[in-house]
Amino acid sequence: MSHNAVNTNNKKSLSIIVPAYNEHEVLSSFHHRTVAVIDKIGVDAEFIYVNDGSDDETLADMEALKRLDSRVAIVDLSRNFGKEIAMTAGLDHSNGDAVIVIDADLQDPPELIPELYQYWQDGFDVVYAQRIAREGETALKRLTARYFYQIINSIGGVEIPKDTGDFRLLSRRAVESLKQLNEQHRFMKGLFAWIGYPQKAVRYHRDARFAGRTKWNYWKLWNFAIEGITSFTIAPLKIATYIGLVTAGFAISYGLFIISKTLIYGNPVAGYPSLIVVILFLGGAQLITLGVMGEYLGRMFNEVKQRPLYLINQYLPARRLTKEMP
C-alpha cells in the first residue's frame, strides 16, 4: 500500500507502531511514557495505533489520545486479524525514516528506544531488542520458548535471534522490503530475519506486564510455533519422509524376522499382541505424515485464494509528521 506523504522538514522522523488488542488498561500509560522518550530524542514522530478488533474501550482510548496529540494515527481493522497482521498494517501505513515496533503492555520499555535509534544512526537497518530476562513469565513458558528457537534455527534456513520478540527498529529500506512480502501466513520474527541487511542486538531486561492480561495462552503459543516452523522451512515434510522410510524399513525387517522364525520354529501361537502393536505403530506414523502434509496443503489453500491481508474500518492519519502531496 503506497502513501502520498513526505516529511515537512529535514529532521529525522520515527513511526511508532503499536498493535493493540484489548489494551484499555495500559494504553494511556504506554503513550505518556513513550512520548516522554520520543520528545527527548528530538525527532518528528507519528504514533500509529493499530486496533486489532478490540471489544473493550481500546479504540475509544486511541481516539482520546488522538484528540490530545496530533501525532497519533489510528488504523482500525475491521475485525481481529491477529498481531502479525496488525503489525503489517502498521508498517503499510508508516511514513517515518525509521519505524519502531513495540507492544502496548509496557513489557518492552520505551526507554530503550534511544539506544535503538542510535544504532540506526550508526548504519544498522534492523536493531532488535534481545531479552536477558523475562519477568512475569512462567518457567514452562521460558523453557518452551528456548526450545522453540533451538528447533526452528536447527531446521530452518534463516537464523532467527533467540529471546527476541517484535520490539525493534527498522530502517525505511527494511520496511519497504517487508512490504513486498505478502504471504497470508506471517511469522514476523522470521520475516524480520529473512530480509537480511545489517542487524544489531540490544540486550535488555523484559518487565512484567504493566496491567491487564496476556492474550497468549499455551494453545495459541503452540499454534504460533507451528505457524513459524511451517512458514520458514519444509523440514517437517522431510522428517515425515524419513519417518516413512524408517517405518517401512522396520516393517520389512520385522516381516522377514517373522517369516524366518515361522520357517525354522513354526508358529504354534498366533502373534496377536505383536500384530496389534505393529498396526498401531504404522497407523500412527501414517497419521503423523498426513497431518504434516495437511498443514502445508492448508497454507497453500489460503495463499492461492489471494485474499487481502486485512480490511480497514477506518484510518485516521497523524497531522504533524506528514502532509498530503498535491
C-alpha positions, 0 to 999 in steps of 0.5 A, a space after each residue: 500500500 503506497 502513501 502520498 506523504 513526505 516529511 515537512 522538514 529535514 529532521 529525522 522522523 520515527 513511526 511508532 507502531 503499536 498493535 493493540 488488542 484489548 489494551 484499555 488498561 495500559 494504553 494511556 500509560 504506554 503513550 505518556 511514557 513513550 512520548 516522554 522518550 520520543 520528545 527527548 530524542 528530538 525527532 518528528 514522530 507519528 504514533 500509529 495505533 493499530 486496533 486489532 478488533 478490540 471489544 473493550 474501550 481500546 479504540 475509544 482510548 486511541 481516539 482520546 489520545 488522538 484528540 490530545 496529540 496530533 501525532 497519533 494515527 489510528 488504523 482500525 481493522 475491521 475485525 481481529 486479524 491477529 498481531 502479525 497482521 496488525 503489525 503489517 498494517 502498521 508498517 503499510 501505513 508508516 511514513 517515518 525514516 525509521 519505524 519502531 515496533 513495540 507492544 502496548 503492555 509496557 513489557 518492552 520499555 520505551 526507554 530503550 528506544 534511544 539506544 535503538 535509534 542510535 544504532 540506526 544512526 550508526 548504519 544498522 537497518 534492523 536493531 532488535 531488542 534481545 531479552 536477558 530476562 523475562 519477568 512475569 513469565 512462567 518457567 514452562 513458558 521460558 523453557 518452551 520458548 528456548 526450545 522453540 528457537 533451538 528447533 526452528 534455527 536447527 531446521 530452518 534456513 534463516 537464523 532467527 535471534 533467540 529471546 527476541 520478540 517484535 520490539 525493534 527498529 527498522 530502517 525505511 529500506 527494511 520496511 519497504 522490503 517487508 512490504 513486498 512480502 505478502 504471504 497470508 501466513 506471517 511469522 514476523 520474527 522470521 520475516 524480520 530475519 529473512 530480509 537480511 541487511 545489517 542487524 544489531 542486538 540490544 540486550 535488555 531486561 523484559 518487565 512484567 506486564 504493566 496491567 491487564 492480561 496476556 492474550 497468549 495462552 499455551 494453545 495459541 503459543 503452540 499454534 504460533 510455533 507451528 505457524 513459524 516452523 511451517 512458514 520458514 522451512 519444509 523440514 517437517 515434510 522431510 522428517 515425515 519422509 524419513 519417518 516413512 522410510 524408517 517405518 517401512 524399513 522396520 516393517 520389512 525387517 520385522 516381516 522377514 524376522 517373522 517369516 524366518 522364525 515361522 520357517 525354522 520354529 513354526 508358529 504354534 501361537 498366533 502373534 496377536 499382541 505383536 500384530 496389534 502393536 505393529 498396526 498401531 505403530 504404522 497407523 500412527 506414523 501414517 497419521 503423523 505424515 498426513 497431518 504434516 502434509 495437511 498443514 502445508 496443503 492448508 497454507 497453500 489453500 489460503 495463499 492461492 485464494 489471494 485474499 487481502 491481508 486485512 480490511 480497514 474500518 477506518 484510518 485516521 492519519 497523524 497531522 504533524 509528521 506528514 502532509 498530503 502531496 498535491 
